[in-house]
Every structure is written in C-alpha cells, then in structure tokens.
Amino acid sequence: MTGNPHLAARLEKAGMKQAELADRLNTRLGALTGRPGKLTDRHVRNWLILQQDFAV
C-alpha cells in the first residue's frame, strides 16, 4: 500500500490542515444528507497514508 500523493499535494497547495478538510467534508455531508458528517483528521491522515488496492 502506498500513500495518496494527489491528496497531499492538494492539501498543501490549498494551505489546508487535515482537520480543516475533515470539517469541510462534514459540512458538505450535512448539506447533502441532512445529517452531520463524522469524519475526523484521523480519517484524512489514513487517506494520506493508505491507498487500498481495489483491483479484482
């Protein structure tokens, strides 16, 4: 498994912290579903570190 360099680059370019991305995603999830999202900076950190291989 490898990290997600594209997400890391986008966060850096935007000057955004992991917690800020989680907050923004939670806000967007709330707007879409009517229920607040429950993502944390740990989720974002895992996305940055782990990339699943979904090939079948």
C-alpha positions in Angstrom: 0.0 0.0 0.0 1.1 3.5 -0.8 0.1 7.0 0.2 -2.1 9.4 -1.7 0.3 12.0 -3.1 -2.5 13.7 -5.0 -4.5 14.5 -1.9 -1.3 15.5 -0.1 -0.4 17.9 -2.9 -3.9 19.4 -3.0 -3.9 20.0 0.8 -0.5 21.6 0.6 -1.5 23.8 -2.3 -4.6 25.0 -0.5 -2.7 25.5 2.7 -5.3 23.3 4.4 -4.8 21.2 7.5 -6.2 17.7 7.9 -8.7 18.8 10.5 -9.9 21.6 8.2 -10.6 19.2 5.4 -12.5 16.9 7.7 -14.6 19.8 8.9 -15.3 21.0 5.4 -16.3 17.5 4.3 -18.5 17.1 7.4 -20.3 20.3 6.5 -20.8 19.2 2.9 -22.1 15.8 4.0 -24.5 17.5 6.3 -25.8 19.7 3.4 -26.2 16.6 1.2 -27.7 14.2 3.7 -29.3 16.3 6.4 -27.0 14.7 9.0 -23.6 16.0 10.0 -20.6 14.0 8.9 -18.4 12.2 11.4 -15.1 12.4 9.7 -12.0 13.4 11.7 -8.5 14.4 10.9 -7.6 10.7 11.5 -9.7 9.7 8.5 -7.9 12.2 6.4 -4.5 11.1 7.7 -5.4 7.5 6.8 -6.3 8.6 3.3 -2.9 10.3 3.0 -1.0 7.2 4.3 -3.1 4.3 3.0 -4.3 3.6 -0.5 -6.3 0.4 -0.9 -5.8 -1.8 -4.0 -9.4 -2.4 -5.2 -8.4 -4.4 -8.3 -10.3 -7.6 -8.7 
